[in-house]
Amino acid sequence: MYAVVDVETTGLRTGWHDRVVEIAIVHVDAAGRIESEWCTLVNPERDLGPQHIHGITAAEARRAPRFEQLAGLVAGRLRGRIPAAHNWAFDGQFLAAEFERLGVKAPVQYEAGLCTMRLAGQFFPATSRGLADCCAAAGIRLTHAHSALHDARAAAQLLSHFLRVAGQPPPWAHRFAVDSAAWPVLPRTEAVLVNRRADGQVDEHFLSRLVDQLPRSHRPDADAYLDVLDRALLDRHVSATEADALIAVAAQLGLGRAEVVELHQHYLQALAAVAAADGVVTPDEQRDLETVAALLGLDGGRVDQMLRMARHAASLVGVRAAGTARRFCLDPGDIVVFTGDMGEPRDVWTARAGDAGLVVGDNVTRKTRLLVAADPDTMSGKAQKAARYGIPVVHPAAFLQMLTG
């Protein structure tokens, strides 16, 4: 009978190219019983907007299907049902815009949907129209606000409450005529749905995605892997994008898990040699090595072992070991670009960069030295350019470390 919809979006205006980043559809029968729930994240192929509101990370969204891959599934969930939402004007316009981008005229216009927010004006005249307040008035528990599934479920329960109070048939029944033929036939792709991570859930280490052994006839040159690894560890954070790149280059080179672990050990040993070269390993250097070891999936005890080896080698040769990489450094005059909501006003970050002699650019060009992103996995236009030009993308915390380190 009803298909209760909720969408999370990159912003508030379809006219500003905002997109859907999560969609949930809950089926409710004529008596108000919840029949089924369906939800997935959606890759908007752009930055995610106010992430502090919807809580979706770019690492999650970039692995989700695009709306074009979901259109047939969404249409199937809506066909033959009255669409409903808490603020249908908002959810309906975003659904319509997503279908229109595909050249599809979908029957999800404002007059075609039932709005529980408008109904609340009749059933709860003294209550605010917000979903949380309406749920409180109806005795419905709302958790995880701004999660599409939780909001759609709460709106469905609210609709069920209105149906029980109104009786059968409800007073709005005459306004809607379900016409399944109004929906165009859309192909259903084999899209893999992606749900947002549960609270406290941690992604598995990228090493676990490598096979233990791969058959091969020769040992490949591992320089390409180490180059990607060096870039990934620039900000002492391995983003989902960087993990995917490491997995891809390892597979391309025929590197199995054991061989990648060996390369990680050599990499950590090189960093330990740099730290021990002057005869003193500072607490900051120790913490840095422990951070890298954790990122590489190595046992924390490896750090002390490698430092002992590095100190012994330094005492024998008296100089820094050759071939060890130096940390990425910013020089006065380098151009940096910022993207995303970084928690503080942009002029604060601009002032910090200026105080360090850096130049802040508005857009990423080939001359840009560094892109500082609130979410290093961002799919913003700036990040896409940085990837094309081979420009490092780092977290704001790492940028601050570069300024003070």
Summary of the structure (lengths in Angstrom):
residues: 405
radius of gyration: 26.6
end to end distance: 61.7
largest distance: 90.3
contacts: 1209
relative contact order: 0.10
helix: 47%
strand: 12%
